[in-house]
């Protein structure tokens, strides 16, 4: 009996040690990765490859910028496409506030985007920038077509513009005449009217 117990213990220790060695050596990871990529290659042969990329919600972002950020070409295996990495890249584009991607098997990727809404032109340290409703900068160049927006000036003005616009909205006749607001002392605004 003691010999059987010792033999069993040695088998358990050897199994655990061998398993640990295989794990540390990376053999399990390599084998799993190889099996995964073989399955993806097989799925592409079976027709699970990208044929269409549908984009919903795009207005300001160029088609070229979207497709560059997605980083996917027709004919690529659809199961190899990393949705989370593409989402991060798309959301890094200046106009994009939120994005969601999904696979529509067997051959379509669907991208839904929510673009930022321009709210005002922010002038800070002599530089102009288009800001959204959260006060985040969208663009610093090509602002001419947004010249009808309110111009806000000063440190911290971008973060408080939404509050100012809400106050002005209570007086629509006054709001239509306001062209700029200069933030003073971090607590009030001087309004410039047409």
KOLDREN-986335 format. One record per residue: residue number from 1; x, y, z of N, C-alpha, C, O in turn. Coordinates in steps of 0.001 Angstrom, whole numbers. Layout:
BEGIN
nr; nu; nv; nw; cau; cav; caw; cu; cv; cw; ou; ov; ow
NUM; X; Y; Z; X; Y; Z; X; Y; Z; X; Y; Z
...
REM end
This chain:
BEGIN
nr; nu; nv; nw; cau; cav; caw; cu; cv; cw; ou; ov; ow
1; 805; -1213; 0; 0; 0; 0; 841; 1268; 0; 560; 2174; -785
2; 1867; 1370; 853; 2667; 2600; 846; 3301; 2863; -521; 3456; 4014; -929
3; 3658; 1807; -1211; 4269; 1968; -2530; 3262; 2549; -3531; 3632; 3363; -4377
4; 2001; 2138; -3439; 954; 2655; -4326; 702; 4134; -4040; 526; 4929; -4963
5; 687; 4497; -2756; 465; 5902; -2377; 1608; 6768; -2881; 1373; 7847; -3425
6; 2843; 6309; -2708; 4009; 7064; -3173; 3972; 7193; -4701; 4256; 8262; -5239
7; 3628; 6123; -5388; 3552; 6158; -6851; 2470; 7139; -7307; 2667; 7892; -8260
8; 1331; 7121; -6620; 243; 8039; -6974; 665; 9482; -6730; 404; 10353; -7560
9; 1312; 9739; -5602; 1799; 11090; -5313; 2817; 11542; -6355; 2793; 12695; -6786
10; 3697; 10658; -6755; 4698; 11004; -7772; 4023; 11325; -9113; 4451; 12231; -9828
11; 2970; 10578; -9444; 2253; 10846; -10687; 1564; 12214; -10627; 1559; 12957; -11609
12; 985; 12537; -9471; 315; 13837; -9326; 1336; 14957; -9424; 1123; 15941; -10132
13; 2458; 14804; -8703; 3502; 15833; -8723; 4077; 15978; -10132; 4316; 17095; -10590
14; 4297; 14876; -10811; 4830; 14913; -12177; 3830; 15587; -13124; 4219; 16383; -13978
15; 2552; 15267; -12969; 1528; 15881; -13820; 1461; 17384; -13594; 1411; 18166; -14543
16; 1460; 17774; -12330; 1406; 19212; -12018; 2670; 19903; -12521; 2598; 20964; -13140
17; 3825; 19299; -12256; 5094; 19890; -12705; 5176; 19958; -14222; 5626; 20957; -14783
18; 4739; 18889; -14882; 4752; 18874; -16349; 3805; 19912; -16928; 4130; 20609; -17890
19; 2624; 20001; -16322; 1659; 21013; -16763; 2198; 22417; -16563; 2048; 23279; -17429
20; 2825; 22643; -15421; 3432; 23959; -15129; 4531; 24273; -16132; 4636; 25395; -16627
21; 5350; 23265; -16424; 6445; 23475; -17382; 5883; 23811; -18768; 6376; 24715; -19443
22; 4836; 23065; -19188; 4229; 23343; -20487; 3646; 24760; -20530; 3747; 25452; -21543
23; 3042; 25175; -19429; 2465; 26522; -19349; 3564; 27580; -19423; 3447; 28543; -20180
24; 4619; 27409; -18649; 5726; 28372; -18628; 6467; 28406; -19956; 6928; 29462; -20389
25; 6576; 27273; -20588; 7275; 27190; -21871; 6476; 27867; -22982; 7040; 28240; -24011
26; 5167; 28028; -22781; 4331; 28677; -23777; 3763; 27719; -24809; 3124; 28149; -25769
27; 3988; 26435; -24624; 3518; 25451; -25587; 1987; 25444; -25670; 1419; 25327; -26756
28; 1337; 25568; -24533; -135; 25570; -24520; -662; 26787; -25269; -1583; 26669; -26076
29; -78; 27967; -25003; -511; 29189; -25702; -270; 29085; -27207; -1128; 29450; -28010
30; 906; 28583; -27578; 1209; 28453; -29013; 252; 27485; -29695; -228; 27748; -30798
31; -21; 26376; -29041; -920; 25373; -29618; -2331; 25943; -29762; -2988; 25751; -30785
32; -2782; 26639; -28732; -4118; 27248; -28780; -4194; 28297; -29883; -5179; 28358; -30619
33; -3157; 29121; -29996; -3127; 30160; -31019; -3120; 29558; -32424; -3831; 30027; -33313
34; -2312; 28519; -32613; -2274; 27865; -33920; -3629; 27275; -34286; -4069; 27395; -35430
35; -4289; 26644; -33331; -5607; 26056; -33590; -6616; 27151; -33938; -7440; 26988; -34837
36; -6537; 28271; -33208; -7454; 29394; -33464; -7281; 29908; -34891; -8267; 30096; -35604
37; -6018; 30139; -35318; -5789; 30698; -36648; -6107; 29701; -37762; -6494; 30103; -38859
38; -5950; 28427; -37492; -6353; 27425; -38480; -7862; 27434; -38647; -8368; 27306; -39762
39; -8589; 27586; -37533; -10039; 27645; -37601; -10505; 28898; -38351; -11454; 28843; -39133
40; -9822; 30037; -38103; -10179; 31280; -38795; -9922; 31153; -40291; -10742; 31588; -41101
41; -8786; 30558; -40665; -8486; 30352; -42090; -9523; 29438; -42728; -9964; 29690; -43849
42; -9914; 28387; -42029; -10937; 27474; -42542; -12270; 28205; -42698; -12973; 28004; -43689
43; -12629; 29065; -41712; -13901; 29792; -41790; -13918; 30749; -42990; -14957; 30930; -43625
44; -12769; 31358; -43296; -12698; 32248; -44462; -12934; 31456; -45752; -13594; 31942; -46670
45; -12396; 30241; -45816; -12632; 29403; -46996; -14106; 29021; -47121; -14605; 28783; -48221
46; -14784; 28967; -45996; -16207; 28606; -45977; -17109; 29818; -46238; -18333; 29687; -46211
47; -16520; 31003; -46491; -17306; 32180; -46842; -17447; 33216; -45734; -18119; 34229; -45924
48; -16835; 32985; -44599; -16895; 33945; -43497; -15769; 34961; -43644; -14807; 34974; -42876
49; -15922; 35813; -44657; -14943; 36864; -44885; -15680; 38160; -45193; -16839; 38145; -45606
50; -15006; 39261; -44989; -15631; 40580; -45110; -15909; 40903; -46569; -15009; 40911; -47409
51; -17184; 41170; -46849; -17593; 41610; -48175; -18139; 43036; -48123; -17965; 43806; -49067
52; -18803; 43388; -47012; -19402; 44717; -46874; -19076; 45313; -45504; -18997; 44608; -44499
53; -18889; 46634; -45499; -18744; 47376; -44256; -19802; 48481; -44300; -19722; 49394; -45122
54; -20783; 48389; -43420; -21863; 49368; -43371; -21577; 50365; -42260; -21258; 49976; -41137
55; -21692; 51656; -42574; -21455; 52717; -41593; -22742; 53524; -41451; -23291; 54014; -42438
56; -23215; 53657; -40215; -24446; 54386; -39925; -24110; 55548; -38987; -23422; 55363; -37983
57; -24600; 56744; -39320; -24439; 57903; -38448; -23322; 58856; -38836; -23126; 59868; -38163
58; -22593; 58568; -39888; -21475; 59414; -40304; -21980; 60602; -41105; -22742; 60449; -42059
59; -21538; 61800; -40698; -21846; 63010; -41465; -20579; 63823; -41727; -20247; 64125; -42874
60; -19891; 64165; -40670; -18716; 65038; -40781; -17427; 64262; -41015; -16533; 64744; -41711
61; -17323; 63091; -40452; -16111; 62288; -40599; -16041; 61757; -42020; -17027; 61244; -42549
62; -14872; 61883; -42637; -14743; 61421; -44019; -14774; 59898; -44079; -14393; 59202; -43138
63; -15233; 59426; -45197; -15290; 57981; -45439; -13885; 57367; -45343; -13687; 56283; -44795
64; -12947; 58093; -45887; -11558; 57614; -45879; -11033; 57457; -44448; -10381; 56462; -44130
65; -11321; 58446; -43582; -10866; 58381; -42187; -11505; 57204; -41458; -10843; 56507; -40688
66; -12786; 56990; -41704; -13496; 55863; -41061; -12869; 54539; -41462; -12544; 53716; -40605
67; -12698; 54330; -42770; -12171; 53046; -43232; -10714; 52841; -42823; -10280; 51716; -42577
68; -9976; 53925; -42755; -8594; 53819; -42277; -8564; 53401; -40809; -7743; 52574; -40412
69; -9458; 53970; -40007; -9514; 53629; -38584; -10006; 52201; -38366; -9537; 51513; -37459
70; -10945; 51759; -39191; -11433; 50383; -39060; -10300; 49410; -39351; -10156; 48398; -38664
71; -9492; 49714; -40372; -8331; 48892; -40683; -8678; 47516; -41212; -8048; 46525; -40844
72; -9674; 47454; -42070; -10138; 46178; -42576; -10339; 46273; -44076; -10779; 47306; -44581
73; -10021; 45205; -44792; -10192; 45188; -46242; -11132; 44047; -46629; -11287; 43069; -45898
74; -11734; 44196; -47762; -12611; 43129; -48264; -11809; 41849; -48454; -10658; 41869; -48890
75; -12445; 40748; -48116; -11813; 39446; -48274; -11085; 38967; -47024; -10672; 37809; -46963
76; -10921; 39835; -46023; -10256; 39434; -44774; -11187; 38519; -43983; -12406; 38686; -44037
77; -10633; 37562; -43253; -11484; 36689; -42437; -12255; 37517; -41403; -11651; 38259; -40629
78; -13565; 37392; -41389; -14393; 38215; -40510; -14194; 37847; -39036; -14347; 38697; -38159
79; -13855; 36592; -38767; -13657; 36171; -37376; -12326; 36650; -36810; -12138; 36633; -35594
80; -11405; 37073; -37658; -10111; 37571; -37186; -10171; 39049; -36821; -9234; 39574; -36219
81; -11252; 39720; -37176; -11379; 41160; -36954; -11595; 41449; -35472; -12520; 40917; -34859
82; -10731; 42299; -34896; -10811; 42677; -33483; -11737; 43883; -33335; -11336; 45016; -33601
83; -12962; 43636; -32916; -13966; 44683; -32799; -13576; 45749; -31776; -13771; 46940; -32019
84; -13029; 45333; -30643; -12680; 46299; -29584; -11553; 47230; -30006; -11612; 48431; -29740
85; -10539; 46700; -30653; -9429; 47545; -31116; -9916; 48541; -32169; -9502; 49700; -32168
86; -10790; 48090; -33064; -11330; 48987; -34098; -12191; 50069; -33464; -12152; 51218; -33904
87; -12959; 49732; -32452; -13793; 50717; -31743; -12931; 51813; -31140; -13266; 52994; -31235
88; -11832; 51430; -30528; -10912; 52412; -29924; -10341; 53329; -30993; -10259; 54540; -30788
89; -9943; 52766; -32136; -9383; 53577; -33218; -10421; 54534; -33799; -10109; 55693; -34075
90; -11646; 54061; -33986; -12710; 54908; -34547; -13043; 56033; -33573; -13208; 57179; -33991
91; -13145; 55726; -32287; -13483; 56749; -31296; -12367; 57766; -31103; -12593; 58813; -30497
92; -11169; 57484; -31603; -10067; 58444; -31532; -10168; 59513; -32624; -9447; 60510; -32582
93; -11054; 59312; -33597; -11243; 60309; -34656; -11885; 61562; -34061; -12697; 61454; -33142
94; -11538; 62742; -34564; -11991; 63997; -33952; -13502; 64154; -33807; -13969; 64637; -32776
95; -14264; 63762; -34805; -15715; 63973; -34764; -16471; 62894; -34005; -17630; 63098; -33646
96; -15850; 61765; -33755; -16577; 60622; -33192; -16656; 60706; -31671; -15647; 60814; -30974
97; -17894; 60652; -31185; -18145; 60643; -29745; -18269; 59213; -29232; -17758; 58887; -28161
98; -18952; 58356; -30001; -19172; 56983; -29587; -19292; 56108; -30832; -19782; 56547; -31872
99; -18839; 54872; -30705; -18912; 53940; -31832; -19235; 52543; -31320; -18860; 52171; -30208
100; -19932; 51782; -32144; -20159; 50373; -31838; -20013; 49586; -33132; -20485; 50005; -34189
101; -19359; 48451; -33029; -19133; 47590; -34189; -19687; 46211; -33899; -19645; 45736; -32764
102; -20206; 45574; -34934; -20663; 44197; -34771; -20492; 43432; -36076; -20504; 43993; -37172
103; -20332; 42139; -35906; -20267; 41258; -37072; -21679; 40828; -37421; -22454; 40441; -36547
104; -22008; 40897; -38694; -23276; 40361; -39185; -22877; 39206; -40105; -22664; 39380; -41305
105; -22787; 38041; -39508; -22295; 36881; -40238; -23231; 36529; -41379; -24447; 36630; -41218
106; -22716; 36128; -42506; -21367; 35633; -42694; -20348; 36652; -43207; -19153; 36355; -43193
107; -20773; 37866; -43670; -19791; 38667; -44405; -19894; 40184; -44235; -19368; 40914; -45075
108; -20544; 40685; -43196; -20739; 42132; -43079; -20307; 42634; -41706; -20561; 41995; -40685
109; -19650; 43789; -41702; -19319; 44494; -40463; -20211; 45729; -40418; -20286; 46484; -41387
110; -20880; 45930; -39299; -21750; 47088; -39114; -21114; 48023; -38098; -20809; 47621; -36975
111; -20915; 49277; -38502; -20355; 50308; -37624; -21402; 51392; -37441; -21873; 51990; -38408
112; -21761; 51639; -36184; -22652; 52754; -35852; -21826; 53798; -35127; -21122; 53489; -34165
113; -21915; 55045; -35596; -21175; 56123; -34942; -22126; 57232; -34509; -23148; 57496; -35142
114; -21753; 57861; -33419; -22443; 59064; -32956; -21400; 60171; -32995; -20398; 60123; -32282
115; -21646; 61159; -33830; -20678; 62241; -33960; -20949; 63341; -32933; -22066; 63502; -32440
116; -19892; 64087; -32630; -20015; 65203; -31690; -20859; 66305; -32327; -20874; 66473; -33546
117; -21555; 67044; -31483; -22375; 68158; -31966; -21631; 69469; -31704; -21349; 69802; -30553
118; -21312; 70215; -32773; -20604; 71480; -32576; -21485; 72480; -31824; -22670; 72626; -32121
119; -20880; 73172; -30837; -21655; 74096; -30019; -21161; 75524; -30135; -21967; 76453; -30180
120; -19848; 75717; -30183; -19310; 77080; -30192; -17884; 77056; -30733; -17273; 76001; -30909
121; -17378; 78263; -30989; -15972; 78437; -31353; -15289; 78993; -30099; -15706; 80015; -29555
122; -14251; 78315; -29656; -13531; 78716; -28451; -12233; 79403; -28851; -11426; 78830; -29582
123; -12029; 80624; -28378; -10776; 81329; -28607; -9997; 81314; -27298; -10451; 81817; -26270
124; -8814; 80723; -27372; -7969; 80625; -26178; -6515; 80806; -26595; -6009; 80086; -27456
125; -5857; 81769; -25977; -4446; 82069; -26277; -4244; 82334; -27769; -3257; 81890; -28355
126; -5169; 83050; -28373; -5044; 83431; -29780; -5385; 82332; -30771; -5303; 82551; -31979
127; -5760; 81170; -30296; -6103; 80043; -31171; -7607; 79818; -31146; -8244; 79980; -30105
128; -8174; 79446; -32284; -9595; 79146; -32375; -9785; 77644; -32509; -9001; 76964; -33170
129; -10839; 77134; -31872; -11154; 75711; -31960; -12662; 75527; -31887; -13356; 76245; -31167
130; -13158; 74552; -32643; -14564; 74181; -32589; -14735; 73243; -31408; -13996; 72265; -31287
131; -15707; 73526; -30523; -15930; 72662; -29361; -17331; 72056; -29414; -18249; 72607; -30021
132; -17463; 70901; -28757; -18756; 70226; -28719; -19509; 70587; -27443; -19080; 71458; -26686
133; -20629; 69917; -27212; -21478; 70234; -26066; -20834; 69901; -24729; -21309; 70360; -23691
134; -19769; 69119; -24731; -19032; 68826; -23500; -17834; 69752; -23323; -17097; 69634; -22344
135; -17637; 70669; -24262; -16502; 71581; -24193; -15210; 70983; -24716; -14142; 71566; -24529
136; -15286; 69817; -25376; -14093; 69167; -25926; -13841; 69682; -27341; -14770; 69931; -28108
137; -12569; 69830; -27658; -12172; 70341; -28977; -12435; 69283; -30045; -12049; 68122; -29910
138; -13104; 69721; -31110; -13338; 68849; -32265; -12298; 69140; -33340; -11588; 68240; -33789
139; -12213; 70407; -33750; -11307; 70820; -34826; -10601; 72119; -34460; -11095; 72913; -33660
140; -9437; 72312; -35063; -8738; 73590; -34916; -8535; 74267; -36268; -8081; 75410; -36324
141; -8865; 73574; -37355; -8702; 74125; -38702; -9994; 73944; -39477; -10807; 73079; -39152
142; -10181; 74758; -40497; -11365; 74644; -41334; -12636; 75052; -40610; -13682; 74424; -40779
143; -12551; 76085; -39817; -13684; 76504; -38987; -14619; 77493; -39682; -15632; 77886; -39102
144; -14306; 77897; -40894; -15068; 78942; -41589; -16559; 78624; -41671; -17386; 79521; -41509
145; -16910; 77382; -41917; -18321; 77043; -42082; -19097; 77047; -40773; -20318; 76892; -40774
146; -18399; 77222; -39663; -19053; 77298; -38358; -19053; 78724; -37809; -19216; 78932; -36607
147; -18873; 79691; -38684; -18751; 81090; -38262; -20025; 81655; -37636; -19978; 82690; -36970
148; -21158; 80988; -37842; -22409; 81465; -37248; -22567; 81046; -35784; -23501; 81485; -35114
149; -21663; 80203; -35285; -21738; 79763; -33888; -21227; 80853; -32946; -20475; 81742; -33346
150; -21645; 80762; -31711; -21199; 81663; -30654; -19695; 81508; -30461; -19171; 80394; -30482
151; -19000; 82636; -30274; -17571; 82610; -29975; -17422; 82820; -28473; -17920; 83800; -27919
152; -16732; 81890; -27824; -16465; 82037; -26390; -14972; 82238; -26209; -14157; 81608; -26884
153; -14626; 83128; -25283; -13232; 83530; -25126; -12825; 83359; -23673; -13591; 83652; -22755
154; -11606; 82880; -23485; -11035; 82859; -22150; -10817; 81476; -21567; -11340; 80472; -22051
155; -10024; 81467; -20511; -9696; 80233; -19806; -10963; 79676; -19153; -11685; 80393; -18460
156; -11219; 78397; -19383; -12378; 77744; -18798; -13682; 78000; -19515; -14709; 77425; -19152
157; -13665; 78856; -20533; -14908; 79183; -21247; -15496; 77947; -21928; -16717; 77810; -22007
158; -14653; 77055; -22414; -15160; 75878; -23126; -15994; 74986; -22211; -16974; 74386; -22654
159; -15614; 74897; -20953; -16332; 74021; -20015; -17660; 74605; -19550; -18533; 73868; -19091
160; -17821; 75910; -19664; -19028; 76562; -19144; -19956; 77084; -20246; -20938; 77767; -19956
161; -19656; 76772; -21480; -20456; 77272; -22593; -21862; 76685; -22594; -22820; 77392; -22905
162; -22003; 75414; -22253; -23333; 74797; -22223; -24250; 75532; -21249; -25416; 75785; -21552
163; -23714; 75870; -20077; -24501; 76616; -19084; -24921; 77974; -19648; -26071; 78387; -19494
164; -23994; 78656; -20295; -24283; 79965; -20868; -25372; 79868; -21930; -26292; 80686; -21951
165; -25277; 78887; -22800; -26271; 78723; -23864; -27647; 78406; -23268; -28663; 78872; -23784
166; -27687; 77625; -22198; -28970; 77335; -21543; -29589; 78615; -20976; -30800; 78817; -21066
167; -28761; 79467; -20401; -29260; 80735; -19860; -29772; 81620; -20995; -30855; 82198; -20900
168; -28989; 81722; -22065; -29398; 82549; -23203; -30667; 82013; -23873; -31461; 82787; -24408
169; -30859; 80695; -23846; -32031; 80088; -24483; -33331; 80513; -23818; -34398; 80411; -24423
170; -33253; 80989; -22579; -34472; 81457; -21910; -34951; 82786; -22493; -36091; 83196; -22274
171; -34063; 83456; -23240; -34397; 84734; -23879; -34030; 84660; -25361; -32992; 85188; -25758
172; -34854; 84019; -26180; -34511; 83781; -27590; -34199; 85048; -28387; -33323; 85031; -29251
173; -34898; 86135; -28111; -34624; 87370; -28861; -33230; 87889; -28543; -32528; 88378; -29429
174; -32834; 87786; -27297; -31500; 88211; -26887; -30451; 87251; -27450; -29405; 87683; -27934
175; -30733; 85967; -27387; -29783; 84953; -27844; -29421; 85146; -29311; -28267; 84944; -29689
176; -30379; 85531; -30141; -30105; 85696; -31565; -29145; 86854; -31836; -28541; 86908; -32908
177; -28992; 87777; -30892; -28110; 88925; -31058; -26702; 88704; -30495; -25773; 89440; -30826
178; -26554; 87694; -29650; -25265; 87446; -28999; -24302; 86801; -29988; -24608; 85778; -30599
179; -23135; 87418; -30133; -22116; 86912; -31046; -20917; 86320; -30313; -20260; 85415; -30829
180; -20624; 86824; -29107; -19462; 86341; -28366; -19697; 86503; -26870; -20506; 87318; -26425
181; -18959; 85695; -26111; -18997; 85785; -24656; -17570; 85650; -24151; -16859; 84706; -24499
182; -17159; 86614; -23322; -15798; 86613; -22784; -15880; 86264; -21303; -16487; 86991; -20517
183; -15270; 85161; -20936; -15292; 84727; -19530; -14297; 85575; -18749; -13142; 85726; -19146
184; -14767; 86127; -17627; -13960; 87027; -16816; -13863; 86473; -15392; -14874; 86148; -14770
185; -12648; 86374; -14897; -12429; 85995; -13511; -12922; 84608; -13146; -13052; 84304; -11961
186; -13199; 83762; -14116; -13638; 82406; -13832; -15024; 82309; -13243; -15412; 81249; -12753
187; -15807; 83428; -13281; -17127; 83359; -12650; -18237; 84062; -13421; -19412; 83859; -13115
188; -17898; 84881; -14412; -18950; 85585; -15147; -18511; 85784; -16594; -17347; 85577; -16938
189; -19473; 86192; -17444; -19177; 86429; -18854; -19629; 87833; -19250; -20692; 88299; -18838
190; -18813; 88487; -20045; -19226; 89717; -20727; -19749; 89296; -22081; -19072; 88583; -22823
191; -20961; 89738; -22406; -21610; 89372; -23658; -21370; 90448; -24695; -21517; 91639; -24420
192; -20996; 90012; -25902; -20861; 90954; -27025; -21970; 90660; -27999; -22179; 89514; -28396
193; -22688; 91710; -28386; -23862; 91535; -29237; -23626; 92129; -30622; -22744; 92964; -30823
194; -24435; 91676; -31559; -24327; 92198; -32934; -24707; 93665; -32934; -24688; 94308; -33983
REM end
